Amino acid sequence: MSFSAVRLAILAALPALAFAQTAPGAWQSLFDGKSLKGWRETPFTGRGPVRVENGAIVLGAGKPLTGITFQNSFPTVDYEVRVEAARLEGNDFFASITFPYLDSYCTWVLGGWGGDIVGLSSIDGWDAADNETRTYFEFENGRWYTLRLQVTEERIRAWIDEERVINVEVGGRSIGLRYGEIRLSAPFGFASYATTGALRKIEYRVLPSKQAPR
């Protein structure tokens, strides 16, 4: 291989290397506010349109699902995600987050089952509507919420604005996805259900391996 070819190969690898070597504690942006760079539309059957406008990714109402999936590598444990999200139209989940947990995946459902159920799908085979993470939150259409998700080997925690809504021990338990096309969101993605949602300021950070509870 020529020197030029080697140089091009090294340069092509730099973004992935930079992503993998992000220092623990430093927030890393996953959305440039202008395009879907680094993302792809999730190939859900009957998906709605996805567009970027006014610094946000808009997930148009699908029949039933619309979403985006991250195209690069992503941590599997000891990380946090934060994003601002709004339900623009509709009455179901608008920015549910599918995320890695060790060698599996899980979904943080936000406003499912008619608009107000929040929880994790699935734990020990039970969906968010039926396990101990089930809680209720009244989302207002058109309002932006700050969502934060923290994943460690022992525990998954989540906040809406400053309110902690999930704090569940998961070490040694069966963590998985609900049956159906939500699997297409893995390893990391967002989805709405027959609802128009919007996302902005998508970020993640790597946690120290021993994250103190908060």
TORKE-28813 format. One record per residue: residue number from 1; residue in three letters; x, y, z of N, C-alpha, C in turn. Coordinates in nm, 3 decimals, always signed. Example, Ala and Ser with C-alpha at 12.3 -4.5 7.8 and 13.67 -1.06 7.14 Angstrom:
2
   seq   type    n_east   n_north      n_up   ca_east   ca_north     ca_up    c_east   c_north      c_up
     1    ALA    +1.319    -0.569    +0.780    +1.230     -0.450    +0.780    +1.320    -0.330    +0.780
     2    SER    +1.285    -0.225    +0.708    +1.367     -0.106    +0.714    +1.290    +0.003    +0.787
***
This chain:
214
   seq   type    n_east   n_north      n_up   ca_east   ca_north     ca_up    c_east   c_north      c_up
     1    MET    +0.084    -0.120    +0.000    +0.000     +0.000    +0.000    +0.088    +0.125    +0.000
     2    SER    +0.052    +0.224    -0.081    +0.131     +0.346    -0.091    +0.117    +0.430    +0.035
     3    PHE    +0.213    +0.525    +0.052    +0.208     +0.615    +0.168    +0.078    +0.694    +0.169
     4    SER    +0.034    +0.740    +0.052    -0.090     +0.819    +0.043    -0.210    +0.737    +0.087
     5    ALA    -0.213    +0.610    +0.045    -0.326     +0.525    +0.082    -0.329    +0.500    +0.233
     6    VAL    -0.210    +0.479    +0.290    -0.201     +0.459    +0.436    -0.249    +0.583    +0.509
     7    ARG    -0.205    +0.700    +0.460    -0.245     +0.827    +0.524    -0.396    +0.844    +0.519
     8    LEU    -0.458    +0.815    +0.405    -0.602     +0.828    +0.392    -0.675    +0.732    +0.486
     9    ALA    -0.621    +0.611    +0.500    -0.683     +0.514    +0.590    -0.678    +0.562    +0.734
    10    ILE    -0.564    +0.622    +0.772    -0.551     +0.673    +0.908    -0.648    +0.789    +0.933
    11    LEU    -0.657    +0.879    +0.837    -0.747     +0.993    +0.852    -0.892    +0.948    +0.860
    12    ALA    -0.927    +0.846    +0.782    -1.065     +0.796    +0.784    -1.099    +0.736    +0.919
    13    ALA    -1.000    +0.681    +0.987    -1.024     +0.617    +1.116    -1.029    +0.715    +1.231
    14    LEU    -0.981    +0.838    +1.212    -0.970     +0.932    +1.323    -1.102    +0.962    +1.393
    15    PRO    -1.216    +0.986    +1.324    -1.339     +1.015    +1.397    -1.379    +0.903    +1.491
    16    ALA    -1.368    +0.778    +1.446    -1.405     +0.666    +1.531    -1.312    +0.656    +1.650
    17    LEU    -1.182    +0.681    +1.628    -1.088     +0.675    +1.739    -1.118    +0.784    +1.841
    18    ALA    -1.149    +0.905    +1.791    -1.179     +1.015    +1.882    -1.303    +0.984    +1.964
    19    PHE    -1.404    +0.922    +1.902    -1.526     +0.887    +1.971    -1.496    +0.787    +2.081
    20    ALA    -1.416    +0.685    +2.050    -1.388     +0.579    +2.147    -1.305    +0.629    +2.263
    21    GLN    -1.224    +0.736    +2.242    -1.132     +0.780    +2.344    -1.180    +0.905    +2.419
    22    THR    -1.309    +0.937    +2.409    -1.361     +1.052    +2.482    -1.333    +1.036    +2.631
    23    ALA    -1.280    +1.140    +2.694    -1.242     +1.131    +2.835    -1.365    +1.115    +2.922
    24    PRO    -1.357    +1.029    +3.025    -1.468     +1.014    +3.118    -1.510    +1.149    +3.176
    25    GLY    -1.639    +1.174    +3.181    -1.691     +1.297    +3.238    -1.713    +1.409    +3.138
    26    ALA    -1.656    +1.400    +3.019    -1.669     +1.506    +2.918    -1.789    +1.477    +2.828
    27    TRP    -1.882    +1.570    +2.820    -1.997     +1.552    +2.733    -1.955    +1.563    +2.586
    28    GLN    -2.007    +1.472    +2.504    -1.977     +1.467    +2.361    -2.107    +1.484    +2.283
    29    SER    -2.112    +1.582    +2.193    -2.232     +1.606    +2.114    -2.249    +1.498    +2.007
    30    LEU    -2.373    +1.453    +1.988    -2.404     +1.353    +1.886    -2.492    +1.410    +1.775
    31    PHE    -2.521    +1.539    +1.780    -2.606     +1.603    +1.680    -2.554    +1.743    +1.654
    32    ASP    -2.527    +1.773    +1.525    -2.467     +1.901    +1.490    -2.568    +2.014    +1.477
    33    GLY    -2.697    +1.984    +1.496    -2.800     +2.087    +1.488    -2.841    +2.124    +1.347
    34    LYS    -2.777    +2.061    +1.247    -2.803     +2.100    +1.108    -2.836    +1.982    +1.017
    35    SER    -2.796    +1.862    +1.054    -2.810     +1.748    +0.963    -2.823    +1.619    +1.043
    36    LEU    -2.845    +1.510    +0.972    -2.851     +1.378    +1.035    -2.716    +1.308    +1.030
    37    LYS    -2.609    +1.384    +1.020    -2.476     +1.325    +1.016    -2.455    +1.237    +1.139
    38    GLY    -2.412    +1.113    +1.116    -2.392     +1.018    +1.224    -2.515    +0.936    +1.257
    39    TRP    -2.629    +0.967    +1.194    -2.755     +0.898    +1.219    -2.813    +0.846    +1.088
    40    ARG    -2.907    +0.754    +1.099    -2.984     +0.711    +0.983    -3.130    +0.697    +1.027
    41    GLU    -3.220    +0.712    +0.931    -3.360     +0.687    +0.962    -3.378    +0.539    +0.990
    42    THR    -3.442    +0.507    +1.099    -3.465     +0.367    +1.134    -3.568    +0.308    +1.036
    43    PRO    -3.538    +0.191    +0.977    -3.626     +0.138    +0.872    -3.753    +0.070    +0.926
    44    PHE    -3.830    +0.143    +1.007    -3.957     +0.090    +1.056    -4.058    +0.081    +0.941
    45    THR    -4.141    -0.021    +0.944    -4.251     -0.032    +0.849    -4.351    +0.082    +0.875
    46    GLY    -4.387    +0.155    +0.771    -4.485     +0.264    +0.787    -4.431    +0.387    +0.856
    47    ARG    -4.298    +0.403    +0.856    -4.241     +0.517    +0.927    -4.283    +0.649    +0.864
    48    GLY    -4.285    +0.753    +0.949    -4.315     +0.887    +0.903    -4.189    +0.958    +0.858
    49    PRO    -4.201    +1.083    +0.813    -4.085     +1.158    +0.766    -3.996    +1.203    +0.882
    50    VAL    -3.867    +1.211    +0.853    -3.770     +1.264    +0.949    -3.705    +1.386    +0.884
    51    ARG    -3.697    +1.496    +0.956    -3.637     +1.617    +0.901    -3.563    +1.693    +1.010
    52    VAL    -3.473    +1.780    +0.968    -3.402     +1.867    +1.062    -3.448    +2.010    +1.034
    53    GLU    -3.497    +2.076    +1.138    -3.539     +2.215    +1.123    -3.526    +2.288    +1.255
    54    ASN    -3.486    +2.413    +1.248    -3.472     +2.498    +1.367    -3.387    +2.433    +1.475
    55    GLY    -3.279    +2.366    +1.432    -3.187     +2.307    +1.527    -3.235    +2.181    +1.595
    56    ALA    -3.338    +2.118    +1.540    -3.394     +1.997    +1.601    -3.421    +1.891    +1.495
    57    ILE    -3.417    +1.764    +1.538    -3.459     +1.653    +1.454    -3.606    +1.627    +1.483
    58    VAL    -3.689    +1.632    +1.380    -3.832     +1.610    +1.395    -3.867    +1.470    +1.345
    59    LEU    -3.930    +1.391    +1.431    -3.976     +1.257    +1.396    -4.125    +1.266    +1.364
    60    GLY    -4.159    +1.261    +1.236    -4.299     +1.270    +1.197    -4.378    +1.148    +1.241
    61    ALA    -4.507    +1.165    +1.264    -4.590     +1.055    +1.310    -4.588    +0.940    +1.210
    62    GLY    -4.560    +0.821    +1.257    -4.557     +0.704    +1.172    -4.679    +0.617    +1.192
    63    LYS    -4.680    +0.507    +1.119    -4.789     +0.409    +1.129    -4.733    +0.271    +1.162
    64    PRO    -4.681    +0.247    +1.287    -4.690     +0.345    +1.395    -4.558    +0.415    +1.429
    65    LEU    -4.441    +0.354    +1.394    -4.314     +0.402    +1.448    -4.234    +0.486    +1.349
    66    THR    -4.165    +0.587    +1.403    -4.064     +0.663    +1.329    -3.944    +0.678    +1.422
    67    GLY    -3.823    +0.673    +1.363    -3.708     +0.687    +1.452    -3.578    +0.714    +1.379
    68    ILE    -3.474    +0.735    +1.459    -3.338     +0.748    +1.407    -3.248    +0.657    +1.490
    69    THR    -3.144    +0.603    +1.425    -3.050     +0.513    +1.490    -2.909    +0.565    +1.468
    70    PHE    -2.830    +0.565    +1.574    -2.692     +0.612    +1.566    -2.608    +0.513    +1.487
    71    GLN    -2.519    +0.563    +1.402    -2.444     +0.478    +1.310    -2.304    +0.440    +1.359
    72    ASN    -2.257    +0.503    +1.466    -2.122     +0.475    +1.514    -2.126    +0.386    +1.637
    73    SER    -2.008    +0.346    +1.685    -2.000     +0.264    +1.805    -2.050    +0.345    +1.925
    74    PHE    -2.090    +0.273    +2.029    -2.145     +0.338    +2.146    -2.110    +0.255    +2.268
    75    PRO    -2.086    +0.321    +2.385    -2.054     +0.244    +2.505    -2.165    +0.145    +2.539
    76    THR    -2.132    +0.039    +2.609    -2.232     -0.060    +2.650    -2.265    -0.052    +2.798
    77    VAL    -2.187    +0.022    +2.875    -2.213     +0.038    +3.018    -2.129    +0.156    +3.068
    78    ASP    -2.164    +0.209    +3.185    -2.093     +0.322    +3.246    -2.093    +0.445    +3.156
    79    TYR    -2.213    +0.491    +3.124    -2.228     +0.611    +3.041    -2.357    +0.682    +3.079
    80    GLU    -2.365    +0.806    +3.034    -2.488     +0.886    +3.048    -2.524    +0.945    +2.913
    81    VAL    -2.653    +0.963    +2.893    -2.706     +1.030    +2.776    -2.796    +1.144    +2.825
    82    ARG    -2.790    +1.258    +2.756    -2.889     +1.362    +2.784    -2.934    +1.422    +2.652
    83    VAL    -3.059    +1.464    +2.649    -3.119     +1.517    +2.527    -3.237    +1.603    +2.568
    84    GLU    -3.267    +1.703    +2.487    -3.390     +1.778    +2.504    -3.491    +1.727    +2.402
    85    ALA    -3.614    +1.703    +2.447    -3.716     +1.644    +2.359    -3.851    +1.709    +2.385
    86    ALA    -3.933    +1.711    +2.279    -4.068     +1.768    +2.290    -4.165    +1.682    +2.211
    87    ARG    -4.284    +1.665    +2.265    -4.393     +1.603    +2.188    -4.469    +1.716    +2.120
    88    LEU    -4.467    +1.717    +1.988    -4.530     +1.826    +1.913    -4.676    +1.799    +1.883
    89    GLU    -4.707    +1.677    +1.843    -4.846     +1.638    +1.814    -4.863    +1.491    +1.849
    90    GLY    -4.984    +1.455    +1.892    -5.011     +1.316    +1.924    -5.020    +1.293    +2.073
    91    ASN    -5.039    +1.166    +2.111    -5.060     +1.135    +2.253    -4.995    +1.004    +2.294
    92    ASP    -4.879    +0.972    +2.233    -4.808     +0.851    +2.274    -4.660    +0.885    +2.287
    93    PHE    -4.574    +0.782    +2.291    -4.433     +0.816    +2.315    -4.373    +0.888    +2.196
    94    PHE    -4.284    +0.983    +2.228    -4.236     +1.077    +2.128    -4.084    +1.081    +2.117
    95    ALA    -4.013    +1.025    +2.216    -3.867     +1.029    +2.213    -3.809    +0.914    +2.295
    96    SER    -3.870    +0.796    +2.281    -3.821     +0.682    +2.357    -3.678    +0.647    +2.315
    97    ILE    -3.596    +0.611    +2.412    -3.453     +0.589    +2.388    -3.421    +0.441    +2.401
    98    THR    -3.372    +0.381    +2.293    -3.319     +0.245    +2.299    -3.169    +0.255    +2.317
    99    PHE    -3.115    +0.179    +2.412    -2.976     +0.195    +2.452    -2.912    +0.061    +2.487
   100    PRO    -2.778    +0.054    +2.481    -2.710     -0.071    +2.516    -2.701    -0.090    +2.667
   101    TYR    -2.709    -0.216    +2.707    -2.675     -0.255    +2.843    -2.597    -0.386    +2.834
   102    LEU    -2.465    -0.378    +2.857    -2.375     -0.492    +2.843    -2.395    -0.553    +2.704
   103    ASP    -2.435    -0.681    +2.695    -2.449     -0.745    +2.565    -2.594    -0.746    +2.516
   104    SER    -2.678    -0.660    +2.575    -2.818     -0.654    +2.536    -2.859    -0.508    +2.516
   105    TYR    -2.991    -0.486    +2.504    -3.044     -0.352    +2.482    -3.173    -0.336    +2.561
   106    CYS    -3.212    -0.211    +2.582    -3.333     -0.181    +2.658    -3.389    -0.050    +2.602
   107    THR    -3.516    -0.023    +2.628    -3.578     +0.102    +2.583    -3.638    +0.178    +2.701
   108    TRP    -3.602    +0.306    +2.711    -3.667     +0.395    +2.807    -3.789    +0.453    +2.736
   109    VAL    -3.907    +0.407    +2.773    -4.032     +0.451    +2.712    -4.076    +0.580    +2.779
   110    LEU    -4.109    +0.680    +2.698    -4.148     +0.812    +2.748    -4.284    +0.850    +2.693
   111    GLY    -4.387    +0.827    +2.774    -4.522     +0.864    +2.734    -4.594    +0.757    +2.656
   112    GLY    -4.568    +0.631    +2.686    -4.634     +0.522    +2.615    -4.771    +0.488    +2.670
   113    TRP    -4.837    +0.394    +2.601    -4.967     +0.342    +2.645    -5.067    +0.455    +2.670
   114    GLY    -5.077    +0.544    +2.573    -5.175     +0.651    +2.584    -5.121    +0.784    +2.627
   115    GLY    -4.988    +0.793    +2.654    -4.929     +0.925    +2.673    -4.862    +0.955    +2.804
   116    ASP    -4.885    +0.873    +2.909    -4.830     +0.915    +3.039    -4.746    +0.810    +3.110
   117    ILE    -4.726    +0.692    +3.051    -4.647     +0.589    +3.118    -4.500    +0.602    +3.080
   118    VAL    -4.415    +0.599    +3.182    -4.271     +0.606    +3.168    -4.211    +0.483    +3.235
   119    GLY    -4.113    +0.420    +3.169    -4.048     +0.304    +3.230    -3.956    +0.235    +3.133
   120    LEU    -3.898    +0.123    +3.175    -3.802     +0.048    +3.094    -3.865    -0.079    +3.038
   121    SER    -3.843    -0.100    +2.909    -3.885     -0.224    +2.843    -3.764    -0.291    +2.779
   122    SER    -3.729    -0.408    +2.831    -3.801     -0.486    +2.930    -3.704    -0.533    +3.038
   123    ILE    -3.759    -0.568    +3.155    -3.681     -0.624    +3.265    -3.742    -0.758    +3.302
   124    ASP    -3.661    -0.863    +3.298    -3.707     -0.999    +3.328    -3.830    -1.035    +3.246
   125    GLY    -3.834    -0.985    +3.121    -3.944     -1.016    +3.030    -4.068    -0.930    +3.046
   126    TRP    -4.067    -0.837    +3.141    -4.184     -0.753    +3.165    -4.162    -0.614    +3.105
   127    ASP    -4.264    -0.566    +3.034    -4.258     -0.434    +2.971    -4.268    -0.323    +3.074
   128    ALA    -4.244    -0.199    +3.027    -4.250     -0.083    +3.114    -4.386    -0.069    +3.183
   129    ALA    -4.492    -0.110    +3.116    -4.626     -0.097    +3.174    -4.650    -0.195    +3.287
   130    ASP    -4.562    -0.297    +3.298    -4.588     -0.405    +3.393    -4.476    -0.432    +3.492
   131    ASN    -4.364    -0.360    +3.485    -4.256     -0.383    +3.581    -4.244    -0.268    +3.681
   132    GLU    -4.147    -0.280    +3.773    -4.140     -0.184    +3.883    -4.091    -0.045    +3.842
   133    THR    -4.046    -0.029    +3.716    -4.005     +0.105    +3.672    -4.122    +0.189    +3.623
   134    ARG    -4.238    +0.128    +3.613    -4.356     +0.201    +3.564    -4.387    +0.319    +3.655
   135    THR    -4.399    +0.436    +3.594    -4.445     +0.555    +3.664    -4.526    +0.638    +3.566
   136    TYR    -4.583    +0.747    +3.615    -4.669     +0.830    +3.532    -4.613    +0.972    +3.528
   137    PHE    -4.616    +1.029    +3.409    -4.567     +1.166    +3.391    -4.655    +1.233    +3.287
   138    GLU    -4.705    +1.349    +3.319    -4.792     +1.421    +3.227    -4.710    +1.513    +3.138
   139    PHE    -4.694    +1.476    +3.013    -4.620     +1.557    +2.916    -4.713    +1.657    +2.849
   140    GLU    -4.665    +1.779    +2.834    -4.740     +1.882    +2.764    -4.690    +1.894    +2.620
   141    ASN    -4.780    +1.891    +2.525    -4.739     +1.908    +2.386    -4.677    +2.046    +2.366
   142    GLY    -4.565    +2.047    +2.292    -4.497     +2.172    +2.261    -4.394    +2.215    +2.364
   143    ARG    -4.385    +2.145    +2.476    -4.288     +2.182    +2.580    -4.162    +2.096    +2.568
   144    TRP    -4.046    +2.159    +2.584    -3.920     +2.088    +2.581    -3.886    +2.034    +2.720
   145    TYR    -3.845    +1.908    +2.724    -3.803     +1.843    +2.848    -3.657    +1.799    +2.834
   146    THR    -3.583    +1.811    +2.943    -3.447     +1.758    +2.946    -3.450    +1.617    +3.001
   147    LEU    -3.404    +1.522    +2.921    -3.402     +1.381    +2.959    -3.258    +1.339    +2.985
   148    ARG    -3.237    +1.266    +3.094    -3.102     +1.216    +3.123    -3.112    +1.071    +3.166
   149    LEU    -3.027    +0.989    +3.108    -3.024     +0.845    +3.133    -2.884    +0.805    +3.176
   150    GLN    -2.874    +0.731    +3.286    -2.744     +0.685    +3.336    -2.746    +0.532    +3.343
   151    VAL    -2.646    +0.470    +3.282    -2.641     +0.323    +3.274    -2.511    +0.273    +3.334
   152    THR    -2.520    +0.196    +3.443    -2.406     +0.127    +3.499    -2.439    -0.021    +3.505
   153    GLU    -2.342    -0.103    +3.536    -2.367     -0.247    +3.540    -2.468    -0.285    +3.647
   154    GLU    -2.470    -0.210    +3.757    -2.556     -0.244    +3.869    -2.693    -0.178    +3.865
   155    ARG    -2.703    -0.061    +3.798    -2.825     +0.017    +3.812    -2.850    +0.106    +3.689
   156    ILE    -2.976    +0.126    +3.657    -3.016     +0.221    +3.553    -3.100    +0.329    +3.620
   157    ARG    -3.062    +0.454    +3.596    -3.134     +0.569    +3.651    -3.175    +0.661    +3.537
   158    ALA    -3.283    +0.735    +3.558    -3.327     +0.830    +3.456    -3.399    +0.947    +3.521
   159    TRP    -3.384    +1.064    +3.458    -3.443     +1.188    +3.505    -3.519    +1.257    +3.392
   160    ILE    -3.629    +1.319    +3.428    -3.700     +1.412    +3.339    -3.688    +1.549    +3.405
   161    ASP    -3.623    +1.643    +3.336    -3.582     +1.768    +3.399    -3.501    +1.731    +3.524
   162    GLU    -3.539    +1.775    +3.640    -3.461     +1.742    +3.761    -3.526    +1.630    +3.842
   163    GLU    -3.633    +1.573    +3.792    -3.705     +1.470    +3.867    -3.654    +1.330    +3.828
   164    ARG    -3.604    +1.257    +3.926    -3.561     +1.120    +3.898    -3.684    +1.030    +3.891
   165    VAL    -3.701    +0.964    +3.777    -3.821     +0.883    +3.756    -3.789    +0.733    +3.752
   166    ILE    -3.662    +0.697    +3.737    -3.622     +0.556    +3.737    -3.495    +0.542    +3.819
   167    ASN    -3.493    +0.441    +3.905    -3.374     +0.407    +3.983    -3.387    +0.259    +4.018
   168    VAL    -3.341    +0.173    +3.926    -3.367     +0.031    +3.939    -3.237    -0.049    +3.935
   169    GLU    -3.228    -0.148    +4.023    -3.113     -0.238    +4.025    -3.130    -0.341    +3.914
   170    VAL    -3.029    -0.355    +3.829    -3.040     -0.444    +3.714    -2.930    -0.551    +3.710
   171    GLY    -2.833    -0.544    +3.800    -2.726     -0.642    +3.800    -2.780    -0.784    +3.814
   172    GLY    -2.742    -0.873    +3.722    -2.785     -1.011    +3.726    -2.925    -1.038    +3.674
   173    ARG    -2.994    -0.934    +3.627    -3.131     -0.953    +3.577    -3.130    -0.961    +3.424
   174    SER    -3.240    -1.008    +3.369    -3.254     -1.019    +3.224    -3.306    -0.887    +3.168
   175    ILE    -3.221    -0.821    +3.088    -3.257     -0.693    +3.027    -3.271    -0.716    +2.877
   176    GLY    -3.381    -0.671    +2.819    -3.402     -0.695    +2.676    -3.502    -0.598    +2.618
   177    LEU    -3.530    -0.616    +2.489    -3.622     -0.528    +2.418    -3.760    -0.590    +2.407
   178    ARG    -3.859    -0.505    +2.401    -3.995     -0.550    +2.375    -4.000    -0.614    +2.236
   179    TYR    -4.086    -0.713    +2.222    -4.099     -0.781    +2.092    -4.143    -0.681    +1.985
   180    GLY    -4.085    -0.695    +1.865    -4.129     -0.613    +1.752    -4.017    -0.532    +1.691
   181    GLU    -4.054    -0.433    +1.610    -3.956     -0.360    +1.531    -3.871    -0.264    +1.611
   182    ILE    -3.899    -0.245    +1.739    -3.814     -0.157    +1.818    -3.670    -0.207    +1.818
   183    ARG    -3.648    -0.335    +1.787    -3.512     -0.390    +1.778    -3.429    -0.316    +1.674
   184    LEU    -3.495    -0.253    +1.576    -3.423     -0.181    +1.470    -3.360    -0.052    +1.523
   185    SER    -3.398    -0.009    +1.643    -3.338     +0.110    +1.704    -3.201    +0.081    +1.763
   186    ALA    -3.171    -0.046    +1.789    -3.043     -0.083    +1.850    -2.927    -0.057    +1.752
   187    PRO    -2.810    -0.021    +1.806    -2.775     -0.021    +1.948    -2.820    +0.103    +2.025
   188    PHE    -2.836    +0.216    +1.955    -2.875     +0.339    +2.024    -2.961    +0.421    +1.929
   189    GLY    -3.081    +0.453    +1.973    -3.169     +0.528    +1.885    -3.289    +0.585    +1.958
   190    PHE    -3.365    +0.667    +1.886    -3.485     +0.732    +1.937    -3.603    +0.693    +1.849
   191    ALA    -3.721    +0.686    +1.911    -3.840     +0.649    +1.835    -3.964    +0.719    +1.889
   192    SER    -4.059    +0.744    +1.798    -4.191     +0.794    +1.836    -4.296    +0.695    +1.786
   193    TYR    -4.414    +0.700    +1.846    -4.521     +0.606    +1.813    -4.647    +0.684    +1.774
   194    ALA    -4.678    +0.686    +1.643    -4.797     +0.755    +1.593    -4.806    +0.897    +1.648
   195    THR    -4.691    +0.957    +1.669    -4.680     +1.086    +1.736    -4.564    +1.163    +1.675
   196    THR    -4.574    +1.294    +1.667    -4.464     +1.376    +1.618    -4.382    +1.425    +1.736
   197    GLY    -4.253    +1.392    +1.735    -4.163     +1.434    +1.841    -4.045    +1.510    +1.785
   198    ALA    -3.973    +1.580    +1.871    -3.855     +1.656    +1.828    -3.743    +1.635    +1.929
   199    LEU    -3.619    +1.636    +1.878    -3.500     +1.611    +1.959    -3.397    +1.719    +1.931
   200    ARG    -3.325    +1.761    +2.033    -3.214     +1.853    +2.013    -3.113    +1.833    +2.127
   201    LYS    -2.993    +1.888    +2.108    -2.888     +1.882    +2.209    -2.865    +1.738    +2.259
   202    ILE    -2.844    +1.646    +2.164    -2.820     +1.506    +2.200    -2.673    +1.490    +2.237
   203    GLU    -2.646    +1.442    +2.359    -2.510     +1.429    +2.409    -2.494    +1.299    +2.488
   204    TYR    -2.369    +1.255    +2.501    -2.339     +1.143    +2.589    -2.206    +1.170    +2.658
   205    ARG    -2.180    +1.098    +2.767    -2.048     +1.100    +2.829    -2.019    +0.965    +2.892
   206    VAL    -1.892    +0.930    +2.895    -1.847     +0.808    +2.960    -1.828    +0.837    +3.108
   207    LEU    -1.877    +0.748    +3.192    -1.863     +0.763    +3.336    -1.739    +0.690    +3.385
   208    PRO    -1.683    +0.733    +3.497    -1.582     +0.651    +3.562    -1.641    +0.514    +3.591
   209    SER    -1.558    +0.410    +3.597    -1.609     +0.274    +3.611    -1.685    +0.255    +3.740
   210    LYS    -1.655    +0.334    +3.843    -1.728     +0.326    +3.969    -1.799    +0.458    +3.993
   211    GLN    -1.917    +0.471    +3.937    -1.994     +0.595    +3.948    -2.070    +0.597    +4.079
   212    ALA    -2.049    +0.700    +4.159    -2.120     +0.712    +4.285    -2.269    +0.738    +4.259
   213    PRO    -2.359    +0.675    +4.335    -2.502     +0.701    +4.319    -2.533    +0.848    +4.343
   214    ARG    -2.635    +0.897    +4.269    -2.678     +1.036    +4.289    -2.829    +1.042    +4.296
***
